[in-house]
């Protein structure tokens, strides 16, 4: 993701509550919050790649 997307996600009320910004383009999400974070991203029109 680019920096603008990271800012958009961080500022979102739902998604931002589930992540922490750890760099200009990086967000950290707790493993337990990942399903809710994915749902919040879908509502923003973003899709997180599937885990391997």
mmCIF entry with sequence, helices, sheets and N, C-alpha, C, O atoms, coordinates in Angstrom:
data_MODEL
# 
_entry.id   MODEL 
# 
_entity.id                         1 
_entity.type                       polymer 
_entity.pdbx_number_of_molecules   1 
# 
_entity_poly.entity_id                      1 
_entity_poly.type                           'polypeptide(L)' 
_entity_poly.nstd_linkage                   no 
_entity_poly.nstd_monomer                   no 
_entity_poly.pdbx_seq_one_letter_code       
;(UNK)(UNK)(UNK)(UNK)(UNK)(UNK)(UNK)(UNK)(UNK)(UNK)(UNK)(UNK)(UNK)(UNK)(UNK)(UNK)
(UNK)(UNK)(UNK)(UNK)(UNK)(UNK)(UNK)(UNK)(UNK)(UNK)(UNK)(UNK)(UNK)(UNK)(UNK)(UNK)
(UNK)(UNK)(UNK)(UNK)(UNK)(UNK)(UNK)(UNK)(UNK)(UNK)(UNK)(UNK)(UNK)(UNK)(UNK)(UNK)
(UNK)(UNK)(UNK)(UNK)
;
_entity_poly.pdbx_seq_one_letter_code_can   XXXXXXXXXXXXXXXXXXXXXXXXXXXXXXXXXXXXXXXXXXXXXXXXXXXX 
_entity_poly.pdbx_strand_id                 A 
# 
loop_
_entity_poly_seq.entity_id 
_entity_poly_seq.num 
_entity_poly_seq.mon_id 
_entity_poly_seq.hetero 
1 1  UNK n 
1 2  UNK n 
1 3  UNK n 
1 4  UNK n 
1 5  UNK n 
1 6  UNK n 
1 7  UNK n 
1 8  UNK n 
1 9  UNK n 
1 10 UNK n 
1 11 UNK n 
1 12 UNK n 
1 13 UNK n 
1 14 UNK n 
1 15 UNK n 
1 16 UNK n 
1 17 UNK n 
1 18 UNK n 
1 19 UNK n 
1 20 UNK n 
1 21 UNK n 
1 22 UNK n 
1 23 UNK n 
1 24 UNK n 
1 25 UNK n 
1 26 UNK n 
1 27 UNK n 
1 28 UNK n 
1 29 UNK n 
1 30 UNK n 
1 31 UNK n 
1 32 UNK n 
1 33 UNK n 
1 34 UNK n 
1 35 UNK n 
1 36 UNK n 
1 37 UNK n 
1 38 UNK n 
1 39 UNK n 
1 40 UNK n 
1 41 UNK n 
1 42 UNK n 
1 43 UNK n 
1 44 UNK n 
1 45 UNK n 
1 46 UNK n 
1 47 UNK n 
1 48 UNK n 
1 49 UNK n 
1 50 UNK n 
1 51 UNK n 
1 52 UNK n 
# 
_struct_asym.id          A 
_struct_asym.entity_id   1 
# 
loop_
_struct_conf.conf_type_id 
_struct_conf.id 
_struct_conf.pdbx_PDB_helix_id 
_struct_conf.beg_label_comp_id 
_struct_conf.beg_label_asym_id 
_struct_conf.beg_label_seq_id 
_struct_conf.pdbx_beg_PDB_ins_code 
_struct_conf.end_label_comp_id 
_struct_conf.end_label_asym_id 
_struct_conf.end_label_seq_id 
_struct_conf.pdbx_end_PDB_ins_code 
_struct_conf.beg_auth_comp_id 
_struct_conf.beg_auth_asym_id 
_struct_conf.beg_auth_seq_id 
_struct_conf.end_auth_comp_id 
_struct_conf.end_auth_asym_id 
_struct_conf.end_auth_seq_id 
_struct_conf.pdbx_PDB_helix_class 
_struct_conf.details 
_struct_conf.pdbx_PDB_helix_length 
HELX_P HELX_P1 AA1 UNK A 3  ? UNK A 11 ? UNK A 3  UNK A 11 1 ? 9  
HELX_P HELX_P2 AA2 UNK A 13 ? UNK A 16 ? UNK A 13 UNK A 16 1 ? 4  
HELX_P HELX_P3 AA3 UNK A 31 ? UNK A 33 ? UNK A 31 UNK A 33 5 ? 3  
HELX_P HELX_P4 AA4 UNK A 34 ? UNK A 44 ? UNK A 34 UNK A 44 1 ? 11 
# 
_struct_conf_type.id          HELX_P 
_struct_conf_type.criteria    ? 
_struct_conf_type.reference   ? 
# 
_struct_sheet.id               AA1 
_struct_sheet.type             ? 
_struct_sheet.number_strands   2 
_struct_sheet.details          ? 
# 
_struct_sheet_order.sheet_id     AA1 
_struct_sheet_order.range_id_1   1 
_struct_sheet_order.range_id_2   2 
_struct_sheet_order.offset       ? 
_struct_sheet_order.sense        anti-parallel 
# 
loop_
_struct_sheet_range.sheet_id 
_struct_sheet_range.id 
_struct_sheet_range.beg_label_comp_id 
_struct_sheet_range.beg_label_asym_id 
_struct_sheet_range.beg_label_seq_id 
_struct_sheet_range.pdbx_beg_PDB_ins_code 
_struct_sheet_range.end_label_comp_id 
_struct_sheet_range.end_label_asym_id 
_struct_sheet_range.end_label_seq_id 
_struct_sheet_range.pdbx_end_PDB_ins_code 
_struct_sheet_range.beg_auth_comp_id 
_struct_sheet_range.beg_auth_asym_id 
_struct_sheet_range.beg_auth_seq_id 
_struct_sheet_range.end_auth_comp_id 
_struct_sheet_range.end_auth_asym_id 
_struct_sheet_range.end_auth_seq_id 
AA1 1 UNK A 19 ? UNK A 21 ? UNK A 19 UNK A 21 
AA1 2 UNK A 27 ? UNK A 29 ? UNK A 27 UNK A 29 
# 
loop_
_atom_site.group_PDB 
_atom_site.id 
_atom_site.type_symbol 
_atom_site.label_atom_id 
_atom_site.label_alt_id 
_atom_site.label_comp_id 
_atom_site.label_asym_id 
_atom_site.label_entity_id 
_atom_site.label_seq_id 
_atom_site.pdbx_PDB_ins_code 
_atom_site.Cartn_x 
_atom_site.Cartn_y 
_atom_site.Cartn_z 
_atom_site.occupancy 
_atom_site.B_iso_or_equiv 
_atom_site.pdbx_formal_charge 
_atom_site.auth_seq_id 
_atom_site.auth_comp_id 
_atom_site.auth_asym_id 
_atom_site.auth_atom_id 
_atom_site.pdbx_PDB_model_num 
ATOM 1   N N  . UNK A 1 1  ? 0.840   -1.165  0.000  1.00 0.00 ? 1  UNK A N  1 
ATOM 2   C CA . UNK A 1 1  ? 0.000   0.000   0.000  1.00 0.00 ? 1  UNK A CA 1 
ATOM 3   C C  . UNK A 1 1  ? 0.890   1.234   0.000  1.00 0.00 ? 1  UNK A C  1 
ATOM 4   O O  . UNK A 1 1  ? 2.059   1.177   0.382  1.00 0.00 ? 1  UNK A O  1 
ATOM 5   N N  . UNK A 1 2  ? 0.330   2.320   -0.424 1.00 0.00 ? 2  UNK A N  1 
ATOM 6   C CA . UNK A 1 2  ? 1.109   3.553   -0.401 1.00 0.00 ? 2  UNK A CA 1 
ATOM 7   C C  . UNK A 1 2  ? 0.750   4.368   0.850  1.00 0.00 ? 2  UNK A C  1 
ATOM 8   O O  . UNK A 1 2  ? -0.136  3.993   1.618  1.00 0.00 ? 2  UNK A O  1 
ATOM 9   N N  . UNK A 1 3  ? 1.442   5.467   1.032  1.00 0.00 ? 3  UNK A N  1 
ATOM 10  C CA . UNK A 1 3  ? 1.262   6.261   2.240  1.00 0.00 ? 3  UNK A CA 1 
ATOM 11  C C  . UNK A 1 3  ? -0.149  6.839   2.350  1.00 0.00 ? 3  UNK A C  1 
ATOM 12  O O  . UNK A 1 3  ? -0.701  6.907   3.449  1.00 0.00 ? 3  UNK A O  1 
ATOM 13  N N  . UNK A 1 4  ? -0.735  7.253   1.234  1.00 0.00 ? 4  UNK A N  1 
ATOM 14  C CA . UNK A 1 4  ? -2.090  7.806   1.257  1.00 0.00 ? 4  UNK A CA 1 
ATOM 15  C C  . UNK A 1 4  ? -3.108  6.767   1.733  1.00 0.00 ? 4  UNK A C  1 
ATOM 16  O O  . UNK A 1 4  ? -4.022  7.096   2.489  1.00 0.00 ? 4  UNK A O  1 
ATOM 17  N N  . UNK A 1 5  ? -2.955  5.525   1.298  1.00 0.00 ? 5  UNK A N  1 
ATOM 18  C CA . UNK A 1 5  ? -3.855  4.463   1.755  1.00 0.00 ? 5  UNK A CA 1 
ATOM 19  C C  . UNK A 1 5  ? -3.672  4.198   3.241  1.00 0.00 ? 5  UNK A C  1 
ATOM 20  O O  . UNK A 1 5  ? -4.653  3.996   3.958  1.00 0.00 ? 5  UNK A O  1 
ATOM 21  N N  . UNK A 1 6  ? -2.446  4.196   3.706  1.00 0.00 ? 6  UNK A N  1 
ATOM 22  C CA . UNK A 1 6  ? -2.188  3.976   5.129  1.00 0.00 ? 6  UNK A CA 1 
ATOM 23  C C  . UNK A 1 6  ? -2.845  5.057   5.974  1.00 0.00 ? 6  UNK A C  1 
ATOM 24  O O  . UNK A 1 6  ? -3.423  4.767   7.021  1.00 0.00 ? 6  UNK A O  1 
ATOM 25  N N  . UNK A 1 7  ? -2.759  6.292   5.522  1.00 0.00 ? 7  UNK A N  1 
ATOM 26  C CA . UNK A 1 7  ? -3.385  7.407   6.245  1.00 0.00 ? 7  UNK A CA 1 
ATOM 27  C C  . UNK A 1 7  ? -4.901  7.246   6.229  1.00 0.00 ? 7  UNK A C  1 
ATOM 28  O O  . UNK A 1 7  ? -5.552  7.433   7.258  1.00 0.00 ? 7  UNK A O  1 
ATOM 29  N N  . UNK A 1 8  ? -5.470  6.903   5.076  1.00 0.00 ? 8  UNK A N  1 
ATOM 30  C CA . UNK A 1 8  ? -6.925  6.731   4.968  1.00 0.00 ? 8  UNK A CA 1 
ATOM 31  C C  . UNK A 1 8  ? -7.413  5.640   5.927  1.00 0.00 ? 8  UNK A C  1 
ATOM 32  O O  . UNK A 1 8  ? -8.417  5.817   6.617  1.00 0.00 ? 8  UNK A O  1 
ATOM 33  N N  . UNK A 1 9  ? -6.707  4.531   5.963  1.00 0.00 ? 9  UNK A N  1 
ATOM 34  C CA . UNK A 1 9  ? -7.104  3.420   6.833  1.00 0.00 ? 9  UNK A CA 1 
ATOM 35  C C  . UNK A 1 9  ? -6.951  3.813   8.295  1.00 0.00 ? 9  UNK A C  1 
ATOM 36  O O  . UNK A 1 9  ? -7.824  3.528   9.114  1.00 0.00 ? 9  UNK A O  1 
ATOM 37  N N  . UNK A 1 10 ? -5.846  4.464   8.619  1.00 0.00 ? 10 UNK A N  1 
ATOM 38  C CA . UNK A 1 10 ? -5.596  4.869   9.999  1.00 0.00 ? 10 UNK A CA 1 
ATOM 39  C C  . UNK A 1 10 ? -6.640  5.859   10.490 1.00 0.00 ? 10 UNK A C  1 
ATOM 40  O O  . UNK A 1 10 ? -7.008  5.823   11.664 1.00 0.00 ? 10 UNK A O  1 
ATOM 41  N N  . UNK A 1 11 ? -7.121  6.732   9.636  1.00 0.00 ? 11 UNK A N  1 
ATOM 42  C CA . UNK A 1 11 ? -8.102  7.755   10.013 1.00 0.00 ? 11 UNK A CA 1 
ATOM 43  C C  . UNK A 1 11 ? -9.525  7.219   10.057 1.00 0.00 ? 11 UNK A C  1 
ATOM 44  O O  . UNK A 1 11 ? -10.403 7.855   10.640 1.00 0.00 ? 11 UNK A O  1 
ATOM 45  N N  . UNK A 1 12 ? -9.772  6.056   9.449  1.00 0.00 ? 12 UNK A N  1 
ATOM 46  C CA . UNK A 1 12 ? -11.107 5.481   9.461  1.00 0.00 ? 12 UNK A CA 1 
ATOM 47  C C  . UNK A 1 12 ? -11.482 5.070   10.884 1.00 0.00 ? 12 UNK A C  1 
ATOM 48  O O  . UNK A 1 12 ? -10.655 4.528   11.617 1.00 0.00 ? 12 UNK A O  1 
ATOM 49  N N  . UNK A 1 13 ? -12.722 5.329   11.266 1.00 0.00 ? 13 UNK A N  1 
ATOM 50  C CA . UNK A 1 13 ? -13.169 5.058   12.626 1.00 0.00 ? 13 UNK A CA 1 
ATOM 51  C C  . UNK A 1 13 ? -13.087 3.572   12.972 1.00 0.00 ? 13 UNK A C  1 
ATOM 52  O O  . UNK A 1 13 ? -12.630 3.217   14.059 1.00 0.00 ? 13 UNK A O  1 
ATOM 53  N N  . UNK A 1 14 ? -13.524 2.703   12.063 1.00 0.00 ? 14 UNK A N  1 
ATOM 54  C CA . UNK A 1 14 ? -13.516 1.264   12.340 1.00 0.00 ? 14 UNK A CA 1 
ATOM 55  C C  . UNK A 1 14 ? -12.130 0.659   12.162 1.00 0.00 ? 14 UNK A C  1 
ATOM 56  O O  . UNK A 1 14 ? -11.600 0.036   13.082 1.00 0.00 ? 14 UNK A O  1 
ATOM 57  N N  . UNK A 1 15 ? -11.547 0.839   10.991 1.00 0.00 ? 15 UNK A N  1 
ATOM 58  C CA . UNK A 1 15 ? -10.254 0.220   10.686 1.00 0.00 ? 15 UNK A CA 1 
ATOM 59  C C  . UNK A 1 15 ? -9.139  0.806   11.552 1.00 0.00 ? 15 UNK A C  1 
ATOM 60  O O  . UNK A 1 15 ? -8.268  0.072   12.019 1.00 0.00 ? 15 UNK A O  1 
ATOM 61  N N  . UNK A 1 16 ? -9.161  2.105   11.764 1.00 0.00 ? 16 UNK A N  1 
ATOM 62  C CA . UNK A 1 16 ? -8.121  2.757   12.536 1.00 0.00 ? 16 UNK A CA 1 
ATOM 63  C C  . UNK A 1 16 ? -8.069  2.308   13.984 1.00 0.00 ? 16 UNK A C  1 
ATOM 64  O O  . UNK A 1 16 ? -7.009  2.332   14.611 1.00 0.00 ? 16 UNK A O  1 
ATOM 65  N N  . UNK A 1 17 ? -9.220  1.896   14.517 1.00 0.00 ? 17 UNK A N  1 
ATOM 66  C CA . UNK A 1 17 ? -9.266  1.418   15.894 1.00 0.00 ? 17 UNK A CA 1 
ATOM 67  C C  . UNK A 1 17 ? -8.632  0.039   16.036 1.00 0.00 ? 17 UNK A C  1 
ATOM 68  O O  . UNK A 1 17 ? -8.337  -0.396  17.150 1.00 0.00 ? 17 UNK A O  1 
ATOM 69  N N  . UNK A 1 18 ? -8.419  -0.651  14.917 1.00 0.00 ? 18 UNK A N  1 
ATOM 70  C CA . UNK A 1 18 ? -7.904  -2.015  14.943 1.00 0.00 ? 18 UNK A CA 1 
ATOM 71  C C  . UNK A 1 18 ? -6.440  -2.120  14.528 1.00 0.00 ? 18 UNK A C  1 
ATOM 72  O O  . UNK A 1 18 ? -5.885  -3.218  14.482 1.00 0.00 ? 18 UNK A O  1 
ATOM 73  N N  . UNK A 1 19 ? -5.815  -0.991  14.229 1.00 0.00 ? 19 UNK A N  1 
ATOM 74  C CA . UNK A 1 19 ? -4.431  -1.041  13.762 1.00 0.00 ? 19 UNK A CA 1 
ATOM 75  C C  . UNK A 1 19 ? -3.612  0.086   14.361 1.00 0.00 ? 19 UNK A C  1 
ATOM 76  O O  . UNK A 1 19 ? -4.141  1.043   14.928 1.00 0.00 ? 19 UNK A O  1 
ATOM 77  N N  . UNK A 1 20 ? -2.310  -0.058  14.218 1.00 0.00 ? 20 UNK A N  1 
ATOM 78  C CA . UNK A 1 20 ? -1.359  0.980   14.636 1.00 0.00 ? 20 UNK A CA 1 
ATOM 79  C C  . UNK A 1 20 ? -0.425  1.243   13.466 1.00 0.00 ? 20 UNK A C  1 
ATOM 80  O O  . UNK A 1 20 ? -0.016  0.315   12.767 1.00 0.00 ? 20 UNK A O  1 
ATOM 81  N N  . UNK A 1 21 ? -0.096  2.485   13.258 1.00 0.00 ? 21 UNK A N  1 
ATOM 82  C CA . UNK A 1 21 ? 0.816   2.846   12.179 1.00 0.00 ? 21 UNK A CA 1 
ATOM 83  C C  . UNK A 1 21 ? 2.241   2.640   12.660 1.00 0.00 ? 21 UNK A C  1 
ATOM 84  O O  . UNK A 1 21 ? 2.624   3.157   13.710 1.00 0.00 ? 21 UNK A O  1 
ATOM 85  N N  . UNK A 1 22 ? 3.028   1.892   11.904 1.00 0.00 ? 22 UNK A N  1 
ATOM 86  C CA . UNK A 1 22 ? 4.406   1.609   12.309 1.00 0.00 ? 22 UNK A CA 1 
ATOM 87  C C  . UNK A 1 22 ? 5.414   2.081   11.267 1.00 0.00 ? 22 UNK A C  1 
ATOM 88  O O  . UNK A 1 22 ? 6.576   1.676   11.297 1.00 0.00 ? 22 UNK A O  1 
ATOM 89  N N  . UNK A 1 23 ? 4.984   2.910   10.374 1.00 0.00 ? 23 UNK A N  1 
ATOM 90  C CA . UNK A 1 23 ? 5.856   3.461   9.351  1.00 0.00 ? 23 UNK A CA 1 
ATOM 91  C C  . UNK A 1 23 ? 5.008   4.215   8.351  1.00 0.00 ? 23 UNK A C  1 
ATOM 92  O O  . UNK A 1 23 ? 3.781   4.208   8.455  1.00 0.00 ? 23 UNK A O  1 
ATOM 93  N N  . UNK A 1 24 ? 5.634   4.865   7.386  1.00 0.00 ? 24 UNK A N  1 
ATOM 94  C CA . UNK A 1 24 ? 4.867   5.645   6.416  1.00 0.00 ? 24 UNK A CA 1 
ATOM 95  C C  . UNK A 1 24 ? 3.859   4.810   5.626  1.00 0.00 ? 24 UNK A C  1 
ATOM 96  O O  . UNK A 1 24 ? 2.793   5.307   5.264  1.00 0.00 ? 24 UNK A O  1 
ATOM 97  N N  . UNK A 1 25 ? 4.189   3.544   5.358  1.00 0.00 ? 25 UNK A N  1 
ATOM 98  C CA . UNK A 1 25 ? 3.312   2.706   4.539  1.00 0.00 ? 25 UNK A CA 1 
ATOM 99  C C  . UNK A 1 25 ? 2.904   1.411   5.228  1.00 0.00 ? 25 UNK A C  1 
ATOM 100 O O  . UNK A 1 25 ? 2.372   0.511   4.579  1.00 0.00 ? 25 UNK A O  1 
ATOM 101 N N  . UNK A 1 26 ? 3.142   1.303   6.528  1.00 0.00 ? 26 UNK A N  1 
ATOM 102 C CA . UNK A 1 26 ? 2.903   0.034   7.216  1.00 0.00 ? 26 UNK A CA 1 
ATOM 103 C C  . UNK A 1 26 ? 1.954   0.196   8.391  1.00 0.00 ? 26 UNK A C  1 
ATOM 104 O O  . UNK A 1 26 ? 2.024   1.167   9.144  1.00 0.00 ? 26 UNK A O  1 
ATOM 105 N N  . UNK A 1 27 ? 1.068   -0.777  8.526  1.00 0.00 ? 27 UNK A N  1 
ATOM 106 C CA . UNK A 1 27 ? 0.141   -0.838  9.643  1.00 0.00 ? 27 UNK A CA 1 
ATOM 107 C C  . UNK A 1 27 ? 0.320   -2.171  10.351 1.00 0.00 ? 27 UNK A C  1 
ATOM 108 O O  . UNK A 1 27 ? 0.636   -3.179  9.720  1.00 0.00 ? 27 UNK A O  1 
ATOM 109 N N  . UNK A 1 28 ? 0.119   -2.172  11.647 1.00 0.00 ? 28 UNK A N  1 
ATOM 110 C CA . UNK A 1 28 ? 0.212   -3.400  12.419 1.00 0.00 ? 28 UNK A CA 1 
ATOM 111 C C  . UNK A 1 28 ? -1.175  -3.717  12.968 1.00 0.00 ? 28 UNK A C  1 
ATOM 112 O O  . UNK A 1 28 ? -1.862  -2.848  13.506 1.00 0.00 ? 28 UNK A O  1 
ATOM 113 N N  . UNK A 1 29 ? -1.576  -4.994  12.819 1.00 0.00 ? 29 UNK A N  1 
ATOM 114 C CA . UNK A 1 29 ? -2.877  -5.445  13.300 1.00 0.00 ? 29 UNK A CA 1 
ATOM 115 C C  . UNK A 1 29 ? -2.646  -6.673  14.172 1.00 0.00 ? 29 UNK A C  1 
ATOM 116 O O  . UNK A 1 29 ? -1.908  -7.581  13.789 1.00 0.00 ? 29 UNK A O  1 
ATOM 117 N N  . UNK A 1 30 ? -3.272  -6.701  15.336 1.00 0.00 ? 30 UNK A N  1 
ATOM 118 C CA . UNK A 1 30 ? -3.177  -7.872  16.205 1.00 0.00 ? 30 UNK A CA 1 
ATOM 119 C C  . UNK A 1 30 ? -3.868  -9.050  15.523 1.00 0.00 ? 30 UNK A C  1 
ATOM 120 O O  . UNK A 1 30 ? -4.899  -8.863  14.877 1.00 0.00 ? 30 UNK A O  1 
ATOM 121 N N  . UNK A 1 31 ? -3.327  -10.246 15.651 1.00 0.00 ? 31 UNK A N  1 
ATOM 122 C CA . UNK A 1 31 ? -3.921  -11.417 14.993 1.00 0.00 ? 31 UNK A CA 1 
ATOM 123 C C  . UNK A 1 31 ? -5.403  -11.619 15.325 1.00 0.00 ? 31 UNK A C  1 
ATOM 124 O O  . UNK A 1 31 ? -6.180  -12.024 14.460 1.00 0.00 ? 31 UNK A O  1 
ATOM 125 N N  . UNK A 1 32 ? -5.797  -11.344 16.560 1.00 0.00 ? 32 UNK A N  1 
ATOM 126 C CA . UNK A 1 32 ? -7.202  -11.509 16.948 1.00 0.00 ? 32 UNK A CA 1 
ATOM 127 C C  . UNK A 1 32 ? -8.122  -10.494 16.280 1.00 0.00 ? 32 UNK A C  1 
ATOM 128 O O  . UNK A 1 32 ? -9.318  -10.744 16.134 1.00 0.00 ? 32 UNK A O  1 
ATOM 129 N N  . UNK A 1 33 ? -7.570  -9.345  15.873 1.00 0.00 ? 33 UNK A N  1 
ATOM 130 C CA . UNK A 1 33 ? -8.362  -8.289  15.246 1.00 0.00 ? 33 UNK A CA 1 
ATOM 131 C C  . UNK A 1 33 ? -8.400  -8.395  13.721 1.00 0.00 ? 33 UNK A C  1 
ATOM 132 O O  . UNK A 1 33 ? -9.100  -7.624  13.064 1.00 0.00 ? 33 UNK A O  1 
ATOM 133 N N  . UNK A 1 34 ? -7.662  -9.329  13.165 1.00 0.00 ? 34 UNK A N  1 
ATOM 134 C CA . UNK A 1 34 ? -7.548  -9.416  11.709 1.00 0.00 ? 34 UNK A CA 1 
ATOM 135 C C  . UNK A 1 34 ? -8.889  -9.622  10.995 1.00 0.00 ? 34 UNK A C  1 
ATOM 136 O O  . UNK A 1 34 ? -9.126  -8.943  9.996  1.00 0.00 ? 34 UNK A O  1 
ATOM 137 N N  . UNK A 1 35 ? -9.773  -10.507 11.438 1.00 0.00 ? 35 UNK A N  1 
ATOM 138 C CA . UNK A 1 35 ? -11.057 -10.653 10.735 1.00 0.00 ? 35 UNK A CA 1 
ATOM 139 C C  . UNK A 1 35 ? -11.868 -9.346  10.713 1.00 0.00 ? 35 UNK A C  1 
ATOM 140 O O  . UNK A 1 35 ? -12.424 -8.980  9.678  1.00 0.00 ? 35 UNK A O  1 
ATOM 141 N N  . UNK A 1 36 ? -11.933 -8.656  11.837 1.00 0.00 ? 36 UNK A N  1 
ATOM 142 C CA . UNK A 1 36 ? -12.666 -7.391  11.886 1.00 0.00 ? 36 UNK A CA 1 
ATOM 143 C C  . UNK A 1 36 ? -11.977 -6.330  11.031 1.00 0.00 ? 36 UNK A C  1 
ATOM 144 O O  . UNK A 1 36 ? -12.647 -5.512  10.401 1.00 0.00 ? 36 UNK A O  1 
ATOM 145 N N  . UNK A 1 37 ? -10.643 -6.339  11.005 1.00 0.00 ? 37 UNK A N  1 
ATOM 146 C CA . UNK A 1 37 ? -9.892  -5.389  10.193 1.00 0.00 ? 37 UNK A CA 1 
ATOM 147 C C  . UNK A 1 37 ? -10.167 -5.621  8.709  1.00 0.00 ? 37 UNK A C  1 
ATOM 148 O O  . UNK A 1 37 ? -10.358 -4.667  7.954  1.00 0.00 ? 37 UNK A O  1 
ATOM 149 N N  . UNK A 1 38 ? -10.188 -6.887  8.292  1.00 0.00 ? 38 UNK A N  1 
ATOM 150 C CA . UNK A 1 38 ? -10.496 -7.211  6.888  1.00 0.00 ? 38 UNK A CA 1 
ATOM 151 C C  . UNK A 1 38 ? -11.891 -6.718  6.513  1.00 0.00 ? 38 UNK A C  1 
ATOM 152 O O  . UNK A 1 38 ? -12.087 -6.189  5.419  1.00 0.00 ? 38 UNK A O  1 
ATOM 153 N N  . UNK A 1 39 ? -12.856 -6.887  7.407  1.00 0.00 ? 39 UNK A N  1 
ATOM 154 C CA . UNK A 1 39 ? -14.218 -6.419  7.159  1.00 0.00 ? 39 UNK A CA 1 
ATOM 155 C C  . UNK A 1 39 ? -14.247 -4.899  7.020  1.00 0.00 ? 39 UNK A C  1 
ATOM 156 O O  . UNK A 1 39 ? -14.905 -4.368  6.126  1.00 0.00 ? 39 UNK A O  1 
ATOM 157 N N  . UNK A 1 40 ? -13.537 -4.200  7.898  1.00 0.00 ? 40 UNK A N  1 
ATOM 158 C CA . UNK A 1 40 ? -13.477 -2.739  7.837  1.00 0.00 ? 40 UNK A CA 1 
ATOM 159 C C  . UNK A 1 40 ? -12.825 -2.275  6.537  1.00 0.00 ? 40 UNK A C  1 
ATOM 160 O O  . UNK A 1 40 ? -13.259 -1.288  5.942  1.00 0.00 ? 40 UNK A O  1 
ATOM 161 N N  . UNK A 1 41 ? -11.784 -2.982  6.094  1.00 0.00 ? 41 UNK A N  1 
ATOM 162 C CA . UNK A 1 41 ? -11.131 -2.624  4.832  1.00 0.00 ? 41 UNK A CA 1 
ATOM 163 C C  . UNK A 1 41 ? -12.067 -2.801  3.650  1.00 0.00 ? 41 UNK A C  1 
ATOM 164 O O  . UNK A 1 41 ? -12.086 -1.973  2.739  1.00 0.00 ? 41 UNK A O  1 
ATOM 165 N N  . UNK A 1 42 ? -12.846 -3.879  3.659  1.00 0.00 ? 42 UNK A N  1 
ATOM 166 C CA . UNK A 1 42 ? -13.801 -4.095  2.564  1.00 0.00 ? 42 UNK A CA 1 
ATOM 167 C C  . UNK A 1 42 ? -14.792 -2.946  2.463  1.00 0.00 ? 42 UNK A C  1 
ATOM 168 O O  . UNK A 1 42 ? -15.163 -2.545  1.360  1.00 0.00 ? 42 UNK A O  1 
ATOM 169 N N  . UNK A 1 43 ? -15.224 -2.411  3.598  1.00 0.00 ? 43 UNK A N  1 
ATOM 170 C CA . UNK A 1 43 ? -16.151 -1.291  3.589  1.00 0.00 ? 43 UNK A CA 1 
ATOM 171 C C  . UNK A 1 43 ? -15.504 -0.024  3.045  1.00 0.00 ? 43 UNK A C  1 
ATOM 172 O O  . UNK A 1 43 ? -16.194 0.877   2.567  1.00 0.00 ? 43 UNK A O  1 
ATOM 173 N N  . UNK A 1 44 ? -14.162 0.044   3.121  1.00 0.00 ? 44 UNK A N  1 
ATOM 174 C CA . UNK A 1 44 ? -13.430 1.174   2.550  1.00 0.00 ? 44 UNK A CA 1 
ATOM 175 C C  . UNK A 1 44 ? -13.106 0.950   1.069  1.00 0.00 ? 44 UNK A C  1 
ATOM 176 O O  . UNK A 1 44 ? -12.618 1.854   0.390  1.00 0.00 ? 44 UNK A O  1 
ATOM 177 N N  . UNK A 1 45 ? -13.383 -0.260  0.576  1.00 0.00 ? 45 UNK A N  1 
ATOM 178 C CA . UNK A 1 45 ? -13.067 -0.577  -0.812 1.00 0.00 ? 45 UNK A CA 1 
ATOM 179 C C  . UNK A 1 45 ? -11.671 -1.131  -1.009 1.00 0.00 ? 45 UNK A C  1 
ATOM 180 O O  . UNK A 1 45 ? -11.170 -1.178  -2.132 1.00 0.00 ? 45 UNK A O  1 
ATOM 181 N N  . UNK A 1 46 ? -11.042 -1.549  0.073  1.00 0.00 ? 46 UNK A N  1 
ATOM 182 C CA . UNK A 1 46 ? -9.698  -2.131  0.017  1.00 0.00 ? 46 UNK A CA 1 
ATOM 183 C C  . UNK A 1 46 ? -9.783  -3.621  0.285  1.00 0.00 ? 46 UNK A C  1 
ATOM 184 O O  . UNK A 1 46 ? -10.672 -4.075  1.004  1.00 0.00 ? 46 UNK A O  1 
ATOM 185 N N  . UNK A 1 47 ? -8.869  -4.378  -0.283 1.00 0.00 ? 47 UNK A N  1 
ATOM 186 C CA . UNK A 1 47 ? -8.827  -5.814  -0.047 1.00 0.00 ? 47 UNK A CA 1 
ATOM 187 C C  . UNK A 1 47 ? -7.420  -6.177  0.415  1.00 0.00 ? 47 UNK A C  1 
ATOM 188 O O  . UNK A 1 47 ? -6.430  -5.828  -0.228 1.00 0.00 ? 47 UNK A O  1 
ATOM 189 N N  . UNK A 1 48 ? -7.353  -6.873  1.525  1.00 0.00 ? 48 UNK A N  1 
ATOM 190 C CA . UNK A 1 48 ? -6.084  -7.347  2.049  1.00 0.00 ? 48 UNK A CA 1 
ATOM 191 C C  . UNK A 1 48 ? -5.789  -8.697  1.424  1.00 0.00 ? 48 UNK A C  1 
ATOM 192 O O  . UNK A 1 48 ? -6.664  -9.564  1.429  1.00 0.00 ? 48 UNK A O  1 
ATOM 193 N N  . UNK A 1 49 ? -4.597  -8.916  0.887  1.00 0.00 ? 49 UNK A N  1 
ATOM 194 C CA . UNK A 1 49 ? -4.284  -10.193 0.283  1.00 0.00 ? 49 UNK A CA 1 
ATOM 195 C C  . UNK A 1 49 ? -4.451  -11.343 1.270  1.00 0.00 ? 49 UNK A C  1 
ATOM 196 O O  . UNK A 1 49 ? -4.249  -11.172 2.472  1.00 0.00 ? 49 UNK A O  1 
ATOM 197 N N  . UNK A 1 50 ? -4.815  -12.493 0.766  1.00 0.00 ? 50 UNK A N  1 
ATOM 198 C CA . UNK A 1 50 ? -5.003  -13.679 1.608  1.00 0.00 ? 50 UNK A CA 1 
ATOM 199 C C  . UNK A 1 50 ? -3.688  -14.080 2.242  1.00 0.00 ? 50 UNK A C  1 
ATOM 200 O O  . UNK A 1 50 ? -2.619  -13.871 1.668  1.00 0.00 ? 50 UNK A O  1 
ATOM 201 N N  . UNK A 1 51 ? -3.771  -14.654 3.419  1.00 0.00 ? 51 UNK A N  1 
ATOM 202 C CA . UNK A 1 51 ? -2.567  -15.152 4.084  1.00 0.00 ? 51 UNK A CA 1 
ATOM 203 C C  . UNK A 1 51 ? -2.131  -16.450 3.423  1.00 0.00 ? 51 UNK A C  1 
ATOM 204 O O  . UNK A 1 51 ? -2.969  -17.258 3.021  1.00 0.00 ? 51 UNK A O  1 
ATOM 205 N N  . UNK A 1 52 ? -0.815  -16.654 3.307  1.00 0.00 ? 52 UNK A N  1 
ATOM 206 C CA . UNK A 1 52 ? -0.320  -17.896 2.682  1.00 0.00 ? 52 UNK A CA 1 
ATOM 207 C C  . UNK A 1 52 ? -0.607  -19.114 3.540  1.00 0.00 ? 52 UNK A C  1 
ATOM 208 O O  . UNK A 1 52 ? -0.257  -20.232 3.162  1.00 0.00 ? 52 UNK A O  1 
# 
